[in-house]
Amino acid sequence: MSSIELKTKVYKELESAEDYLLEEILGLIAVESKSDEVIKIPEHFKEALDKSIAQMESGNTLSNVEVEKSIEGWLYK
């Protein structure tokens, strides 16, 4: 499909799109238009990520089943 055909099809769909879908499309366009930007991660996020990686490497993790059981315990106390 050519670029012109794709644009025509998109325009046609946009005319009848609900607001929530238009907002999602605008969000996607915003993300894609900034795809070449360098994202700076705040230092406290880096520290938390490093801590998480260290926990994983040391085997200090829980399986999904264990987490679900723990949550059930909290919910039904």
N, CA, C and O of each residue as an XYZ file, in Angstrom:
308
protein
N       0.857     -1.173      0.000
C       0.000      0.000      0.000
C       0.904      1.237      0.000
O       1.875      1.305      0.753
N       0.578      2.196     -0.838
C       1.386      3.402     -0.950
C       1.141      4.330      0.236
O       0.180      4.168      0.989
N       2.023      5.292      0.379
C       1.908      6.267      1.462
C       0.600      7.055      1.347
O      -0.056      7.323      2.354
N       0.230      7.418      0.144
C      -1.008      8.176     -0.068
C      -2.220      7.326      0.317
O      -3.157      7.829      0.937
N      -2.206      6.056     -0.045
C      -3.311      5.161      0.305
C      -3.406      4.977      1.820
O      -4.499      4.966      2.385
N      -2.263      4.835      2.462
C      -2.257      4.685      3.918
C      -2.815      5.930      4.604
O      -3.638      5.828      5.513
N      -2.369      7.091      4.169
C      -2.850      8.343      4.759
C      -4.348      8.510      4.544
O      -5.058      8.936      5.455
N      -4.831      8.185      3.367
C      -6.261      8.290      3.079
C      -7.055      7.377      3.996
O      -8.092      7.770      4.529
N      -6.570      6.170      4.177
C      -7.245      5.210      5.048
C      -7.253      5.706      6.501
O      -8.266      5.601      7.192
N      -6.121      6.243      6.953
C      -6.031      6.768      8.324
C      -6.981      7.942      8.501
O      -7.708      7.997      9.493
N      -6.991      8.881      7.565
C      -7.884     10.036      7.660
C      -9.337      9.589      7.757
O     -10.109     10.128      8.550
N      -9.702      8.612      6.955
C     -11.083      8.117      6.958
C     -11.448      7.539      8.327
O     -12.535      7.790      8.845
N     -10.522      6.756      8.909
C     -10.766      6.165     10.229
C     -10.818      7.226     11.322
O     -11.597      7.101     12.267
N      -9.997      8.268     11.204
C      -9.959      9.326     12.212
C     -11.272     10.092     12.287
O     -11.674     10.540     13.361
N     -11.937     10.243     11.151
C     -13.184     11.000     11.121
C     -14.252     10.404     12.034
O     -15.082     11.140     12.568
N     -14.245      9.100     12.219
C     -15.274      8.461     13.036
C     -14.728      7.923     14.362
O     -15.440      7.232     15.092
N     -13.487      8.234     14.669
C     -12.854      7.695     15.880
C     -13.385      8.375     17.136
O     -13.695      9.566     17.134
N     -13.483      7.591     18.208
C     -13.884      8.108     19.513
C     -12.736      8.930     20.101
O     -11.581      8.775     19.704
N     -13.073      9.809     21.056
C     -12.068     10.679     21.667
C     -10.923      9.893     22.305
O      -9.761     10.274     22.166
N     -11.246      8.786     23.012
C     -10.194      8.031     23.684
C      -9.176      7.503     22.682
O      -7.978      7.474     22.966
N      -9.652      7.084     21.507
C      -8.741      6.563     20.489
C      -7.884      7.687     19.910
O      -6.692      7.499     19.668
N      -8.487      8.846     19.690
C      -7.723      9.985     19.189
C      -6.625     10.382     20.168
O      -5.513     10.720     19.760
N      -6.942     10.340     21.475
C      -5.939     10.655     22.490
C      -4.805      9.636     22.478
O      -3.639     10.001     22.624
N      -5.146      8.358     22.303
C      -4.126      7.318     22.225
C      -3.232      7.526     21.007
O      -2.015      7.364     21.092
N      -3.825      7.877     19.896
C      -3.067      8.110     18.666
C      -2.130      9.299     18.841
O      -0.969      9.245     18.435
N      -2.634     10.375     19.448
C      -1.780     11.539     19.692
C      -0.615     11.187     20.610
O       0.506     11.654     20.405
N      -0.884     10.360     21.626
C       0.176      9.917     22.518
C       1.231      9.122     21.778
O       2.427      9.315     21.993
N       0.792      8.228     20.906
C       1.722      7.426     20.113
C       2.570      8.306     19.199
O       3.775      8.095     19.070
N       1.945      9.276     18.575
C       2.680     10.191     17.702
C       3.706     10.972     18.509
O       4.835     11.166     18.058
N       3.323     11.421     19.693
C       4.252     12.182     20.544
C       5.454     11.327     20.929
O       6.591     11.797     20.894
N       5.203     10.071     21.295
C       6.300      9.174     21.675
C       7.211      8.922     20.483
O       8.433      8.993     20.609
N       6.631      8.631     19.340
C       7.422      8.317     18.153
C       8.211      9.524     17.652
O       9.310      9.369     17.121
N       7.661     10.718     17.815
C       8.366     11.902     17.326
C       9.552     12.247     18.221
O      10.440     12.998     17.816
N       9.570     11.696     19.444
C      10.678     11.951     20.358
C      11.589     10.736     20.488
O      12.393     10.665     21.418
N      11.476      9.789     19.576
C      12.218      8.532     19.697
C      13.731      8.712     19.617
O      14.474      7.836     20.059
N      14.197      9.819     19.069
C      15.636     10.019     18.985
C      16.189     10.811     20.161
O      17.393     11.059     20.231
N      15.315     11.213     21.088
C      15.759     11.939     22.269
C      16.410     10.987     23.268
O      16.026      9.823     23.377
N      17.384     11.491     23.983
C      18.015     10.724     25.041
C      17.215     10.959     26.316
O      16.974     12.099     26.714
N      16.812      9.871     26.941
C      16.032      9.979     28.167
C      16.993      9.951     29.344
O      17.822      9.048     29.459
N      16.879     10.938     30.213
C      17.726     10.997     31.394
C      16.964     10.391     32.565
O      15.882     10.852     32.928
N      17.548      9.350     33.148
C      16.921      8.669     34.273
C      17.390      9.342     35.556
O      18.592      9.495     35.772
N      16.444      9.748     36.416
C      16.837     10.375     37.684
C      17.710      9.430     38.519
O      17.573      8.209     38.447
N      18.596     10.015     39.300
C      19.554      9.241     40.077
C      18.876      8.262     41.024
O      19.349      7.136     41.180
N      17.778      8.663     41.661
C      17.118      7.752     42.603
C      16.517      6.537     41.883
O      16.400      5.468     42.484
N      16.136      6.681     40.614
C      15.669      5.534     39.839
C      16.836      4.593     39.528
O      16.701      3.371     39.590
N      17.989      5.192     39.191
C      19.178      4.375     38.911
C      19.572      3.564     40.143
O      19.909      2.384     40.046
N      19.522      4.221     41.304
C      19.882      3.534     42.545
C      18.926      2.379     42.826
O      19.359      1.291     43.206
N      17.623      2.615     42.638
C      16.637      1.555     42.858
C      16.828      0.413     41.864
O      16.679     -0.754     42.223
N      17.154      0.741     40.634
C      17.399     -0.282     39.622
C      18.638     -1.100     39.960
O      18.628     -2.325     39.841
N      19.706     -0.425     40.382
C      20.921     -1.145     40.786
C      20.641     -2.080     41.960
O      21.145     -3.203     41.997
N      19.844     -1.621     42.911
C      19.486     -2.453     44.063
C      18.698     -3.680     43.605
O      18.940     -4.792     44.075
N      17.765     -3.474     42.694
C      16.955     -4.582     42.175
C      17.814     -5.603     41.432
O      17.635     -6.810     41.594
N      18.728     -5.120     40.634
C      19.621     -6.019     39.889
C      20.470     -6.829     40.853
O      20.661     -8.028     40.655
N      20.982     -6.182     41.900
C      21.793     -6.890     42.893
C      20.964     -7.965     43.600
O      21.459     -9.061     43.864
N      19.708     -7.652     43.905
C      18.826     -8.636     44.536
C      18.609     -9.837     43.614
O      18.643    -10.981     44.066
N      18.390     -9.585     42.345
C      18.195    -10.678     41.387
C      19.442    -11.541     41.282
O      19.365    -12.769     41.298
N      20.584    -10.887     41.176
C      21.842    -11.629     41.027
C      22.168    -12.471     42.256
O      22.822    -13.507     42.140
N      21.714    -12.030     43.438
C      21.982    -12.793     44.661
C      20.903    -13.847     44.922
O      20.970    -14.575     45.912
N      19.909    -13.927     44.032
C      18.846    -14.915     44.193
C      17.771    -14.498     45.167
O      16.945    -15.320     45.565
N      17.765    -13.247     45.555
C      16.788    -12.730     46.505
C      15.521    -12.307     45.741
O      15.214    -11.121     45.621
N      14.803    -13.306     45.236
C      13.605    -13.043     44.445
C      12.469    -13.951     44.895
O      12.684    -14.912     45.634
N      11.266    -13.641     44.445
C      10.083    -14.459     44.682
C       9.468    -14.825     43.342
O       9.498    -14.044     42.391
N       8.913    -16.017     43.287
C       8.204    -16.404     42.071
C       6.852    -15.696     42.039
O       6.384    -15.185     43.056
N       6.243    -15.673     40.887
C       4.930    -15.063     40.751
C       3.906    -15.771     41.646
O       3.045    -15.121     42.238
N       3.998    -17.081     41.742
C       3.080    -17.855     42.585
C       3.233    -17.423     44.039
O       2.233    -17.244     44.735
N       4.472    -17.252     44.511
C       4.702    -16.822     45.886
C       4.129    -15.435     46.144
O       3.546    -15.187     47.200
N       4.292    -14.548     45.198
C       3.758    -13.188     45.339
C       2.239    -13.230     45.395
O       1.631    -12.558     46.229
N       1.620    -14.011     44.518
C       0.160    -14.103     44.513
C      -0.364    -14.660     45.830
O      -1.373    -14.175     46.341
N       0.302    -15.673     46.394
C      -0.109    -16.231     47.684
C       0.012    -15.180     48.782
O      -0.858    -15.074     49.647
N       1.073    -14.418     48.745
C       1.280    -13.366     49.732
C       0.175    -12.309     49.636
O      -0.356    -11.866     50.654
N      -0.159    -11.920     48.437
C      -1.220    -10.928     48.231
C      -2.561    -11.462     48.711
O      -3.331    -10.734     49.336
N      -2.843    -12.720     48.427
C      -4.077    -13.321     48.910
C      -4.133    -13.280     50.431
O      -5.193    -13.040     51.009
N      -3.004    -13.513     51.076
C      -2.937    -13.442     52.514
C      -3.273    -12.058     53.046
O      -3.945    -11.927     54.069
N      -2.812    -11.035     52.358
C      -3.111     -9.667     52.778
C      -4.579     -9.339     52.571
O      -5.210     -8.696     53.410
N      -5.112     -9.786     51.450
C      -6.493     -9.441     51.102
C      -7.521    -10.104     52.002
O      -8.565     -9.525     52.303
N      -7.222    -11.307     52.424
C      -8.227    -12.077     53.154
C      -7.918    -12.238     54.633
O      -8.398    -13.179     55.266
N      -7.120    -11.330     55.193
C      -6.827    -11.372     56.636
C      -8.008    -10.915     57.416
O      -7.960    -10.879     58.645
